[in-house]
Amino acid sequence: MLLCGAAAILGYFRPSLKTYADAEGMKMKFKTEGTSFLVYEEEEVWKEIFVKGVNLGATVPGHYPGELPATEADYLRWFKQIDEMGANVIRVYTVHNPVFYTSLVKYNRDKGQDPLYFMQGIWSPEEQLIERQDAYDEEIVQMFRAEISKAVAAVYGDVTVQPKHGQASGKYKTNAGKYLMAWHVGTEWDPMMVENTNKLHKDVPRYEGSHFSATEKASPFESWLASLMDLTAAEEIKYGWQHPMTFTNWVTTDVLEHPGEPLFEEDLVSVDARHIEPVDWNAGYFAAYHVYPYYPDFSVRIRPYRHCLTATGDITRIKPTFVN
């Protein structure tokens, strides 16, 4: 009986993930270096990892996007399918209900080796940004800061969120921090809002933070972003962790010029990741873009974007693929 009991205990409690800790005890599992993502392996060395991700929403067929009906059974089924297709990370755009985090920890605990990681997105006050056309609006800043604090606390199982239509809520008691790969701050930026913010606040001093700062070349909007990334870092440090950091961007506000774009607002202004830099953030920083095969219009109108070379050197037309 004692041997059976011991076997059951050993089978239930999986070995803890190996994490790096600096002299002050700050933990890291992932970091960026150059153009690579690195993971701290069981052999106590940093190794390059190729990140293969899947976006995961919070609803199911038959429900509106603002409804969050996914159950533990749904999440566990999705995690298994994502694993089987060869992905190693899930990207969520916003905070999910507590069941997402408890289900992911359960799935990885039962799986044992090669856990499924996640990137946590932090939703910006998108509607208010578009409506008011000013990122420095006091209410918008307060809303975004509150969302950042909530997201960090939710990941570490340290917050109770009251019900609000269209948003996740509940008691977050499961610490999923060891399965976090990175933070993804914000949503796609309305170009007219970015342009107007830069005009309204052209004299604002660049943001200089404890963990992230704006460079001398930063626009007022980029400086605003730096302040919010700095806040995200400060909130996470409270839990003794650092993870790589990025902000969401898309082709509409990329740093390239697209002379074939027919809509002027789609090539109006840039948000440049190079104008924000980590100051005291060993986990690192990276650039991230949403890229679609059908948007903006130049991507399907201009021949170089519509065709690519195959492995045999032939030119073939790129056809968008949609998966339900």
C-alpha positions as CSV (number, residue, x, y, z in Angstrom):
1,M,0.0,0.0,0.0
2,L,2.8,2.4,0.8
3,L,4.5,1.7,-2.5
4,C,1.3,2.3,-4.4
5,G,0.7,5.5,-2.5
6,A,4.2,6.7,-3.3
7,A,3.8,5.9,-7.0
8,A,0.5,7.8,-7.1
9,I,2.1,10.9,-5.5
10,L,5.0,10.8,-7.9
11,G,2.7,10.4,-10.9
12,Y,0.6,13.4,-9.9
13,F,3.3,15.9,-9.0
14,R,5.3,16.6,-12.1
15,P,8.8,18.0,-11.9
16,S,8.8,21.8,-11.8
17,L,10.0,23.7,-14.8
18,K,13.6,24.8,-14.7
19,T,13.8,28.6,-14.5
20,Y,16.7,31.0,-14.4
21,A,17.0,33.2,-11.3
22,D,19.4,36.1,-11.0
23,A,21.3,37.1,-7.9
24,E,18.3,38.9,-6.6
25,G,16.0,35.9,-7.2
26,M,14.2,37.4,-10.2
27,K,13.0,34.5,-12.4
28,M,13.0,34.1,-16.2
29,K,12.0,31.2,-18.4
30,F,12.3,33.1,-21.8
31,K,14.3,36.0,-23.1
32,T,15.2,37.6,-26.4
33,E,18.7,37.9,-27.7
34,G,19.4,39.5,-31.1
35,T,16.7,38.1,-33.5
36,S,16.1,35.0,-31.4
37,F,13.8,33.8,-28.6
38,L,15.7,31.7,-26.0
39,V,14.3,29.3,-23.4
40,Y,16.0,28.2,-20.2
41,E,16.3,24.4,-20.5
42,E,16.5,21.6,-17.8
43,E,20.2,21.5,-18.4
44,E,20.4,25.0,-17.0
45,V,21.4,26.5,-20.3
46,W,19.7,29.0,-22.6
47,K,18.7,27.5,-26.0
48,E,17.1,29.1,-29.1
49,I,13.5,28.1,-29.6
50,F,11.4,28.5,-32.7
51,V,8.1,29.9,-31.7
52,K,5.1,28.3,-33.5
53,G,1.9,29.9,-32.3
54,V,-1.9,29.8,-32.6
55,N,-4.3,32.7,-31.8
56,L,-7.0,31.6,-29.4
57,G,-10.3,33.5,-29.0
58,A,-12.6,33.3,-26.0
59,T,-15.9,32.3,-27.6
60,V,-17.4,29.4,-29.4
61,P,-19.8,29.0,-32.4
62,G,-23.3,30.2,-31.7
63,H,-22.2,33.0,-29.3
64,Y,-21.3,36.6,-29.8
65,P,-17.7,37.6,-29.5
66,G,-18.4,39.4,-26.2
67,E,-19.7,36.2,-24.7
68,L,-17.2,34.0,-23.0
69,P,-18.8,30.5,-22.7
70,A,-15.7,28.3,-23.2
71,T,-15.5,25.5,-20.6
72,E,-12.6,23.5,-19.2
73,A,-13.5,20.7,-21.6
74,D,-13.4,23.2,-24.5
75,Y,-10.0,24.5,-23.5
76,L,-8.5,21.0,-22.8
77,R,-9.7,19.8,-26.2
78,W,-8.3,22.9,-28.0
79,F,-4.9,22.6,-26.2
80,K,-4.6,19.0,-27.3
81,Q,-5.4,19.9,-30.9
82,I,-3.0,22.8,-30.8
83,D,-0.3,20.5,-29.4
84,E,-0.9,17.8,-32.1
85,M,-0.5,20.3,-34.9
86,G,3.0,21.1,-33.7
87,A,2.5,24.5,-32.1
88,N,4.2,25.4,-28.8
89,V,2.5,28.6,-27.8
90,I,-1.0,30.1,-27.7
91,R,-1.5,33.8,-28.1
92,V,-4.6,35.3,-26.4
93,Y,-5.6,38.9,-27.3
94,T,-7.0,39.7,-23.9
95,V,-7.7,38.3,-20.5
96,H,-9.8,35.2,-20.6
97,N,-12.0,33.8,-17.8
98,P,-10.2,32.0,-14.9
99,V,-11.0,28.7,-16.5
100,F,-8.5,29.3,-19.3
101,Y,-5.6,29.6,-16.8
102,T,-6.6,26.7,-14.6
103,S,-7.2,24.5,-17.7
104,L,-3.7,25.4,-19.1
105,V,-2.0,24.6,-15.9
106,K,-3.9,21.4,-15.6
107,Y,-3.1,20.4,-19.2
108,N,0.6,21.1,-18.7
109,R,0.7,19.3,-15.3
110,D,-0.8,16.2,-16.8
111,K,1.3,16.3,-19.9
112,G,4.6,16.6,-18.0
113,Q,7.2,17.4,-20.7
114,D,7.2,20.0,-23.4
115,P,4.4,22.3,-22.0
116,L,2.2,24.5,-24.1
117,Y,3.1,28.1,-23.3
118,F,1.0,31.3,-23.9
119,M,1.5,34.9,-24.8
120,Q,-0.8,37.2,-22.9
121,G,-2.3,40.1,-24.8
122,I,-3.5,43.2,-23.0
123,W,-6.5,44.9,-24.7
124,S,-6.3,48.7,-25.1
125,P,-9.4,51.0,-24.8
126,E,-9.8,50.6,-28.6
127,E,-13.3,52.2,-29.0
128,Q,-12.3,55.2,-26.9
129,L,-9.1,55.7,-28.7
130,I,-10.9,55.8,-32.1
131,E,-13.7,58.0,-30.7
132,R,-11.5,60.6,-29.0
133,Q,-8.4,60.4,-31.3
134,D,-6.1,61.2,-28.4
135,A,-4.1,58.5,-26.6
136,Y,-3.2,60.9,-23.8
137,D,-6.8,61.4,-22.9
138,E,-6.9,61.0,-19.1
139,E,-9.7,58.5,-19.0
140,I,-8.1,56.4,-21.7
141,V,-4.8,56.3,-19.8
142,Q,-6.5,55.3,-16.6
143,M,-8.5,52.6,-18.4
144,F,-5.4,51.1,-20.0
145,R,-3.4,51.2,-16.8
146,A,-6.2,49.4,-15.0
147,E,-6.4,46.8,-17.7
148,I,-2.6,46.2,-17.5
149,S,-2.7,45.7,-13.7
150,K,-5.7,43.4,-14.1
151,A,-4.0,41.3,-16.8
152,V,-0.8,40.8,-14.8
153,A,-2.7,39.9,-11.7
154,A,-4.9,37.5,-13.6
155,V,-1.9,35.6,-15.0
156,Y,-0.4,35.2,-11.5
157,G,-3.8,34.2,-10.0
158,D,-4.0,37.2,-7.7
159,V,-7.2,39.1,-8.5
160,T,-11.0,39.0,-8.4
161,V,-12.7,40.7,-11.3
162,Q,-16.3,41.8,-11.1
163,P,-18.6,40.9,-14.0
164,K,-18.8,43.4,-16.8
165,H,-20.5,42.8,-20.1
166,G,-18.1,41.6,-22.8
167,Q,-15.2,41.1,-20.5
168,A,-13.7,38.2,-18.5
169,S,-14.4,38.1,-14.8
170,G,-14.2,35.8,-11.8
171,K,-11.7,34.8,-9.1
172,Y,-8.3,34.3,-10.6
173,K,-6.5,31.9,-8.1
174,T,-4.3,29.8,-10.4
175,N,-0.7,31.0,-11.0
176,A,0.0,30.4,-14.7
177,G,3.1,32.6,-14.7
178,K,5.6,29.8,-15.3
179,Y,3.9,29.0,-18.6
180,L,3.9,32.6,-19.9
181,M,6.2,33.2,-22.8
182,A,5.7,37.0,-23.4
183,W,3.5,40.0,-22.9
184,H,1.7,41.5,-25.9
185,V,0.5,45.1,-25.0
186,G,-2.3,46.8,-26.9
187,T,-4.3,46.3,-30.1
188,E,-4.0,47.5,-33.7
189,W,-3.6,51.2,-33.7
190,D,-6.0,53.5,-35.7
191,P,-3.7,55.6,-37.9
192,M,-5.8,58.7,-37.7
193,M,-5.6,58.5,-33.9
194,V,-1.9,58.0,-33.9
195,E,-1.4,61.0,-36.3
196,N,-3.7,63.2,-34.2
197,T,-2.0,62.2,-30.9
198,N,1.4,63.1,-32.4
199,K,0.1,66.5,-33.4
200,L,-1.7,67.3,-30.2
201,H,1.3,66.4,-28.0
202,K,4.2,67.3,-30.2
203,D,6.0,69.0,-27.3
204,V,5.6,66.2,-24.7
205,P,8.9,65.1,-23.3
206,R,10.0,61.6,-24.1
207,Y,9.1,59.0,-21.6
208,E,12.0,57.7,-19.4
209,G,11.1,54.8,-17.3
210,S,12.7,52.3,-14.9
211,H,12.3,49.4,-17.3
212,F,11.3,50.8,-20.7
213,S,12.0,54.2,-22.2
214,A,11.3,56.1,-25.4
215,T,14.4,57.0,-27.5
216,E,15.2,60.5,-28.8
217,K,13.5,59.6,-32.1
218,A,10.2,58.5,-30.5
219,S,7.0,60.2,-31.5
220,P,4.6,61.3,-28.7
221,F,2.5,58.1,-29.4
222,E,5.5,55.9,-29.1
223,S,6.5,57.6,-25.9
224,W,3.0,56.9,-24.6
225,L,3.4,53.2,-25.5
226,A,6.8,53.1,-23.7
227,S,5.1,54.3,-20.5
228,L,2.5,51.5,-20.7
229,M,5.1,48.9,-21.3
230,D,7.1,50.2,-18.4
231,L,4.0,49.8,-16.2
232,T,3.5,46.3,-17.4
233,A,7.1,45.5,-16.4
234,A,6.7,47.1,-13.0
235,E,3.5,45.2,-12.3
236,E,5.1,41.9,-13.2
237,I,8.2,42.5,-11.1
238,K,6.0,42.4,-8.0
239,Y,5.6,38.7,-8.6
240,G,9.3,38.0,-9.0
241,W,9.2,37.4,-12.8
242,Q,10.4,38.9,-16.0
243,H,9.1,37.9,-19.5
244,P,9.8,39.3,-23.0
245,M,7.7,42.3,-23.9
246,T,6.2,43.6,-27.1
247,F,3.4,45.9,-28.3
248,T,0.9,44.9,-30.9
249,N,1.3,46.5,-34.4
250,W,0.1,45.9,-37.9
251,V,1.0,46.7,-41.5
252,T,-1.2,49.9,-41.4
253,T,1.3,51.5,-39.0
254,D,4.5,49.7,-40.0
255,V,7.7,51.6,-40.8
256,L,7.7,50.8,-44.5
257,E,6.4,53.0,-47.3
258,H,3.7,51.4,-49.6
259,P,3.3,53.6,-52.7
260,G,0.9,51.2,-54.2
261,E,-1.6,51.6,-51.3
262,P,-4.8,53.3,-52.7
263,L,-6.1,54.5,-49.3
264,F,-4.0,57.2,-47.8
265,E,-4.8,56.4,-44.2
266,E,-3.3,52.9,-44.6
267,D,0.1,54.4,-45.1
268,L,-0.2,57.6,-43.1
269,V,1.9,57.1,-40.0
270,S,4.4,54.7,-38.5
271,V,4.7,53.2,-35.0
272,D,8.3,52.1,-34.8
273,A,9.4,49.5,-32.3
274,R,13.0,50.7,-32.5
275,H,11.9,53.9,-30.8
276,I,11.3,52.1,-27.5
277,E,14.0,50.3,-25.7
278,P,14.4,48.2,-22.6
279,V,16.4,49.9,-19.8
280,D,16.4,47.4,-17.0
281,W,14.6,44.4,-18.4
282,N,16.7,41.3,-18.9
283,A,13.9,39.3,-20.5
284,G,14.1,41.5,-23.5
285,Y,11.9,43.1,-26.1
286,F,10.7,42.3,-29.6
287,A,8.6,43.6,-32.4
288,A,5.3,42.0,-33.4
289,Y,2.9,42.6,-36.3
290,H,-0.5,41.4,-37.4
291,V,-0.1,40.5,-41.1
292,Y,-3.0,39.5,-43.3
293,P,-2.9,38.0,-46.8
294,Y,-5.8,40.3,-47.9
295,Y,-5.3,43.6,-46.1
296,P,-4.4,46.4,-46.6
297,D,-5.3,46.7,-50.3
298,F,-1.7,47.0,-51.6
299,S,-1.0,43.4,-50.4
300,V,-3.3,42.0,-53.1
301,R,-3.0,44.8,-55.7
302,I,0.8,44.9,-56.1
303,R,2.4,42.0,-58.0
304,P,5.5,41.4,-55.8
305,Y,3.2,40.9,-52.8
306,R,0.8,38.6,-54.7
307,H,3.5,36.2,-55.9
308,C,6.4,34.3,-54.4
309,L,9.1,31.9,-55.4
310,T,8.6,28.2,-54.7
311,A,11.3,25.8,-53.6
312,T,12.0,25.0,-57.3
313,G,12.3,28.7,-58.3
314,D,8.9,29.0,-59.9
315,I,6.7,32.0,-59.4
316,T,3.3,31.2,-57.9
317,R,0.4,33.3,-56.8
318,I,-0.3,33.6,-53.1
319,K,-3.9,32.5,-52.3
320,P,-5.3,33.4,-48.9
321,T,-6.3,30.4,-46.8
322,F,-9.2,30.6,-44.3
323,V,-9.6,28.1,-41.5
324,N,-12.8,27.8,-39.5
